[in-house]
Structures are given as structure tokens and as C-alpha cells.
Amino acid sequence: MLTRLMLFGAALALSGGLVAQVNPAPGNVAPDSAAAGSAAPGSTDWSEPFPPHRMIGNVYYVGSRGLASYLITTPAGHILINSNLKTSVPLIRESIEKLGFHFKDVKILLISHAHFDHDAGSAEIKKLTGAKYMVMDGDVGVVESGGQSDFQYGDDATLRYPATKVDQVLHDGEQVVLGGAVLTAHKTAGHTRGCTTWTLRVSEAGKSYDVVIVGSPNVNSGYKLVHNASYPQIADDYARGFQVLKSLPCDVFLGAHGSYYGMETKYPRLNAGGANPYIDPAGYKNYVADREQAFLSELQKQTAAAKKQ
């Protein structure tokens, strides 16, 4: 088991360098942590508070420094994307209340994908708010088994979390509507079978903007893209997911981890009097292109290795 855990910390190529290798302790491994733009395995970033703030329109950041969580506010209640760790719920609640909203007004709970660093707090949030939990079809089984049916990590008890009943199964292209807010669920599978990229339109200073919240396009260390008996179509799903991501109009680039889109660098510029730094269509295109190249390189590597066997 130790060998497999150490794989999580192996570096994948980045456009600007390498993620430092880390050998995490059991129970402190983030399934998305070895990939570009994610917190390092075992990082305190996961639980470290980050200033809650309005990003654009009715989109607010209420996550930690390392794990993103978004509040979409409406007159009819609010939508929360990502419950994060089991221990994240008090931080998310405090962030929502610091912004002047009521935690119990969260009516809908969504996730980016079914890994414990994004959905382990869902059972507690449902209990405290009564929110309706909506999950993309490919991830429902994993969520309702508390991670046990995950194709990659299901046999590792240290990565389990409270099993949570899904109230509504979502399908690719389905819309989630509340109080005038319309979010579209785009299935960008591969990272998980139901990995979901969310899009919505917001208004700011009389203009409309397309917001994209990327689920995860990253190929984790240890993922088998070739001859994967547990997930035979994984490579095809990744390829389709990249086609979807490249087709989406994007003005505001967000994601499951703030480091995908350079949140810590952009946040100080938010109130500096210039343009909103989260409006970054070029950054989105560059990120998707970089992650697609990383996927293709890994696929080529694994395909070549399989031919030699």
C-alpha cells in the first residue's frame, strides 16, 4: 500500500515546471494532488482558511486555500459547489456567513467530482441545510458508497468518507435552475466517471460573462489509460472531455482547485481598481491545452509500454 500511496506524490509535467514529489502519510492523500495546479499531497492548504469573497456577479468563493468551494446566490436560496473534506464544513459555513448569507439557505449541493477532497463533507452539509444533493450519473455510485466503488481508490479505506444519498441524478447537458440562476452540467469524465464541469452566465457592470468551473482534466499518478479493466473507456472519456472543454465559451476561468486558475495571485488584484482578474479567457485556453498535452503524452507513454509487453 505504501508504494501505491507514494505514487500520488509523483510529479506530472507542468507548463512551468514540476510539482514537488511528496510521500504522503495514509489518509492525507488528495486524489487530484499530483496533477497540475493542485495542492501538494498532505498540504495544509486543504484546511487553511482563505478570504471568502465575491468573484463576479453572484459567484462567491467560500473554500479553503487549497480546495475550492463556490456559492451561487439567488433570491430563492443558494447553490453550493463542492463540500470538500469532512472537516471543511465549519470553514465553508463560516465563509458563507462572513459574506452575509445564511448557511441554511443552501438549497442545492453540487460537486465537481467524486473524490474525498471535494465531496466528503456532503453528508454533513445535507444534514445541516437540507440541501438537495445532485450528482452526475457516473459518480453516483461512488458518492453513495462513500468512495468504496471508485475505480482507482476504492480499495483504500483511508480514502473513504461518509456515504451520502444522492437526491437527483444528473446527466450530461442537464441544467440546474434556482432563483434565476441556470447552471449547466457538462460531463468531462476520465478523472472520475462523472467528473463535471459547470457553466453559467453572470452579469457584472451591465455585461454578461460565461463562467466555467472546471471539474478536473488531470491524469493522476497511477491511472491506467491503457488496458484498464476497472475503467476500460477511460482514455476515450478523457479525449471526449477535452473536446467538451475546448468547445465551451469561457470568460471567467474557475475550477475545483483555486490553483488551476491562479486564485492566490489573482485575488489581491480583485479590488485594486483594474479589470477583474478572474476574467481570463486566455488562461482557460492555455490551461486546457496544457492538460490535454499532458494526457496525450501519458497516453502515448503507456501505449508504447503496453506494446512491449
Phi and psi in degrees as a GROMACS rama.xvg file:
@    title "Ramachandran Plot"
@    xaxis  label "Phi"
@    yaxis  label "Psi"
@TYPE xy
-61.5417  -40.2213  LEU-2
-60.7649  -43.0061  THR-3
-66.2952  -38.4661  ARG-4
-65.1128  -37.4788  LEU-5
-65.71  -27.1183  MET-6
-61.8141  -30.82  LEU-7
-59.9345  -29.915  PHE-8
-89.4745  -3.10827  GLY-9
-64.3774  144.354  ALA-10
-81.7851  141.968  ALA-11
-108.254  151.782  LEU-12
-64.6629  138.859  ALA-13
-116.818  161.944  LEU-14
-67.7248  -26.4123  SER-15
-119.14  20.3831  GLY-16
141.58  -156.712  GLY-17
-123.275  148.97  LEU-18
-76.6141  132.826  VAL-19
-60.9259  140.843  ALA-20
-75.2798  136.733  GLN-21
-137.088  139.322  VAL-22
-105.15  93.5702  ASN-23
-75.2643  154.517  PRO-24
-78.9421  151.045  ALA-25
-53.8059  137.813  PRO-26
90.3845  -8.74565  GLY-27
-118.555  32.8106  ASN-28
-109.555  123.717  VAL-29
-94.2643  123.682  ALA-30
-57.7517  -20.7047  PRO-31
-104.59  8.38139  ASP-32
-79.2956  -20.5273  SER-33
-85.6167  -4.1168  ALA-34
-99.6986  170.151  ALA-35
-56.905  134.032  ALA-36
75.5157  23.4499  GLY-37
-118.281  158.001  SER-38
-64.5028  149.876  ALA-39
-67.1734  150.622  ALA-40
-54.5484  134.429  PRO-41
73.6786  9.35094  GLY-42
-66.1734  142.044  SER-43
-69.4382  -11.6691  THR-44
-55.0021  -31.7027  ASP-45
-60.3136  -35.8545  TRP-46
-111.345  -1.29702  SER-47
-80.0308  127.277  GLU-48
-60.8957  150.212  PRO-49
-132.948  143.697  PHE-50
-56.4281  120.621  PRO-51
-66.4507  142.659  PRO-52
-161.627  156.924  HIS-53
-79.4527  127.175  ARG-54
-89.498  -50.5209  MET-55
-169.478  143.077  ILE-56
54.5173  -125.9  GLY-57
-104.37  26.6777  ASN-58
-105.762  123.855  VAL-59
-124.02  146.475  TYR-60
-93.6794  126.174  TYR-61
-133.829  21.1125  VAL-62
-95.5191  -170.12  GLY-63
-89.8786  -175.27  SER-64
-68.0694  -31.2544  ARG-65
-104.386  -21.6427  GLY-66
-121.56  119.69  LEU-67
-81.8653  140.595  ALA-68
-142.96  136.182  SER-69
-124.017  139.521  TYR-70
-110.71  122.257  LEU-71
-105.15  111.885  ILE-72
-92.711  146.293  THR-73
-147.932  162.781  THR-74
-65.2761  -17.7668  PRO-75
-99.3598  10.8587  ALA-76
118.466  -176.413  GLY-77
-125.852  158.767  HIS-78
-112.005  130.078  ILE-79
-112.703  129.433  LEU-80
-109.528  115.238  ILE-81
85.1371  122.564  ASN-82
-96.8847  -13.1936  SER-83
61.1382  -144.714  ASN-84
-72.8893  164.269  LEU-85
-57.6533  -34.8959  LYS-86
-84.2123  -1.52807  THR-87
-82.3597  -17.708  SER-88
-58.1522  -46.8461  VAL-89
-60.0727  -37.3803  PRO-90
-66.483  -44.4346  LEU-91
-62.48  -43.9627  ILE-92
-61.1874  -45.7401  ARG-93
-62.8218  -39.7674  GLU-94
-63.7632  -42.869  SER-95
-61.4793  -43.8529  ILE-96
-72.8299  -30.8012  GLU-97
-63.6134  -29.1152  LYS-98
-80.824  -5.46283  LEU-99
95.2668  9.96547  GLY-100
-104.031  166.127  PHE-101
-102.606  129.145  HIS-102
-57.5255  -38.7971  PHE-103
-70.7599  -7.96694  LYS-104
-84.7212  1.40804  ASP-105
-71.8266  113.63  VAL-106
-101.152  -26.4488  LYS-107
-132.738  133.574  ILE-108
-115.772  127.453  LEU-109
-124.199  166.413  LEU-110
-136.58  163.559  ILE-111
-84.5401  -39.6723  SER-112
-169.7  162.976  HIS-113
-87.992  68.6071  ALA-114
-122.488  149.291  HIS-115
-61.0291  -22.5691  PHE-116
-80.2427  1.01981  ASP-117
-127.327  -15.1172  HIS-118
-136.429  4.94552  ASP-119
-69.3724  -23.1628  ALA-120
-87.9866  3.54614  GLY-121
-64.0889  -41.7472  SER-122
-59.7791  -41.9795  ALA-123
-70.1537  -39.7912  GLU-124
-65.3439  -41.356  ILE-125
-59.5045  -43.1164  LYS-126
-63.5724  -42.3138  LYS-127
-80.1931  -29.1818  LEU-128
-112.882  -22.5945  THR-129
75.2499  15.6784  GLY-130
-62.0742  148.172  ALA-131
-82.5025  124.14  LYS-132
-94.7317  118.202  TYR-133
-118.301  128.357  MET-134
-136.916  141.08  VAL-135
-60.4894  142.793  MET-136
-50.1124  -43.952  ASP-137
-66.7748  -17.9099  GLY-138
-102.941  -5.88127  ASP-139
-60.403  -46.0701  VAL-140
-61.65  -37.6679  GLY-141
-67.3726  -45.227  VAL-142
-60.8022  -44.8589  VAL-143
-77.5811  -10.1208  GLU-144
-103.434  3.6617  SER-145
65.4614  31.108  GLY-146
94.3125  -7.00973  GLY-147
-67.4893  -28.8579  GLN-148
-95.6034  10.751  SER-149
-63.0272  135.708  ASP-150
-65.3803  -27.0606  PHE-151
-105.216  -39.7282  GLN-152
-115.166  6.5446  TYR-153
-62.0178  -26.4832  GLY-154
-90.2013  5.62835  ASP-155
-104.241  105.352  ASP-156
-63.558  -22.7738  ALA-157
-71.6973  -14.2153  THR-158
-105.025  12.8482  LEU-159
-81.7572  164.925  ARG-160
-153.885  169.334  TYR-161
-58.9781  123.22  PRO-162
-60.6119  139.552  ALA-163
-133.469  129.888  THR-164
-70.348  129.927  LYS-165
-87.3323  129.739  VAL-166
-85.8693  -30.1254  ASP-167
-145.961  127.536  GLN-168
-85.9243  126.15  VAL-169
-96.8645  156.085  LEU-170
-128.504  159.716  HIS-171
-52.977  127.457  ASP-172
87.3291  -3.94438  GLY-173
-72.3907  149.298  GLU-174
-105.263  144.255  GLN-175
-111.128  120.347  VAL-176
-121.803  132.362  VAL-177
-154.855  125.11  LEU-178
50.7106  36.0591  GLY-179
94.801  -16.3023  GLY-180
-84.2406  134.414  ALA-181
-126.42  112.678  VAL-182
-108.49  137.294  LEU-183
-109.007  131.17  THR-184
-93.2426  115.731  ALA-185
-107.069  121.217  HIS-186
-76.6888  113.477  LYS-187
-122.468  66.1744  THR-188
-72.1566  169.952  ALA-189
130.292  -62.3332  GLY-190
-58.9151  -44.4095  HIS-191
-136.863  167.762  THR-192
-67.3413  -22.8015  ARG-193
-122.047  22.4873  GLY-194
-50.9476  132.275  CYS-195
-124.371  128.087  THR-196
-102.891  126.232  THR-197
-100.274  139.163  TRP-198
-127.882  149.921  THR-199
-157.792  162.01  LEU-200
-108.508  137.308  ARG-201
-129.015  162.348  VAL-202
-114.239  140.242  SER-203
-149.715  121.03  GLU-204
52.5344  42.5508  ALA-205
79.8642  2.64373  GLY-206
-115.514  154.156  LYS-207
-104.836  142.633  SER-208
-133.604  143.822  TYR-209
-90.7123  121.025  ASP-210
-102.521  132.649  VAL-211
-122.606  124.037  VAL-212
-110.321  99.1313  ILE-213
-69.632  132.283  VAL-214
-69.0491  -67.956  GLY-215
176.785  123.148  SER-216
-99.9774  11.8852  PRO-217
-84.6825  141.664  ASN-218
-96.4111  110.052  VAL-219
-72.2312  153.111  ASN-220
-57.3106  132.142  SER-221
94.2077  -10.935  GLY-222
-68.8973  132.632  TYR-223
-96.402  115.503  LYS-224
-91.9731  -13.533  LEU-225
-124.277  132.52  VAL-226
54.8215  47.0377  HIS-227
-91.082  102.256  ASN-228
-65.2243  -30.0977  ALA-229
-79.6162  -23.2226  SER-230
-149.44  73.4941  TYR-231
-57.7189  -32.8553  PRO-232
-96.6402  19.9267  GLN-233
-58.7683  -45.1467  ILE-234
-66.1866  -40.5009  ALA-235
-63.3426  -38.3842  ASP-236
-65.9659  -43.0481  ASP-237
-58.3614  -47.3914  TYR-238
-60.2882  -43.3452  ALA-239
-65.3988  -40.1205  ARG-240
-59.2675  -40.7434  GLY-241
-66.8685  -35.8753  PHE-242
-62.5778  -40.7288  GLN-243
-63.1633  -49.0363  VAL-244
-59.3024  -40.0192  LEU-245
-70.9635  -20.1037  LYS-246
-87.1195  -14.648  SER-247
-79.6612  130.245  LEU-248
-69.0224  132.575  PRO-249
-138.794  123.019  CYS-250
-104.404  -44.9728  ASP-251
-109.163  116.438  VAL-252
-100.242  112.497  PHE-253
-128.525  176.113  LEU-254
-170.236  178.743  GLY-255
-65.8492  -24.134  ALA-256
-125.006  137.014  HIS-257
-60.7764  -26.6949  GLY-258
-71.4322  -15.6119  SER-259
-56.0304  -41.6432  TYR-260
-116.507  17.8211  TYR-261
67.0959  42.7394  GLY-262
-57.5913  -44.4362  MET-263
-64.3972  -29.8943  GLU-264
-78.6421  -36.4281  THR-265
-79.2632  -34.8812  LYS-266
-54.8884  -46.5751  TYR-267
-61.2542  -21.5509  PRO-268
-87.4692  -6.55269  ARG-269
-62.2801  -40.548  LEU-270
-110.38  25.3785  ASN-271
-88.2639  0.355477  ALA-272
97.6087  -7.58389  GLY-273
-95.8131  -160.455  GLY-274
-67.568  152.023  ALA-275
-62.7727  118.158  ASN-276
-68.2486  -18.9365  PRO-277
-75.4358  -14.028  TYR-278
-79.4563  102.472  ILE-279
-150.052  66.7512  ASP-280
-62.2348  -35.694  PRO-281
-66.7992  -39.9428  ALA-282
-61.3378  -38.3027  GLY-283
-62.9087  -49.748  TYR-284
-61.1406  -40.3827  LYS-285
-66.8768  -40.3094  ASN-286
-63.9174  -48.2168  TYR-287
-62.0187  -42.8265  VAL-288
-62.5863  -41.6368  ALA-289
-64.1518  -44.2023  ASP-290
-70.1363  -34.1379  ARG-291
-66.4888  -41.4533  GLU-292
-63.5999  -39.276  GLN-293
-62.2305  -41.6009  ALA-294
-62.9709  -47.8008  PHE-295
-63.7663  -37.8539  LEU-296
-64.948  -43.4264  SER-297
-67.2393  -39.5123  GLU-298
-63.3602  -43.7524  LEU-299
-61.3269  -43.0063  GLN-300
-61.7601  -46.3832  LYS-301
-71.2198  -34.4401  GLN-302
-64.2928  -44.4405  THR-303
-62.9328  -40.8902  ALA-304
-65.9048  -38.0755  ALA-305
-66.2245  -34.1733  ALA-306
-68.5855  -25.2248  LYS-307
-81.4298  -15.0186  LYS-308
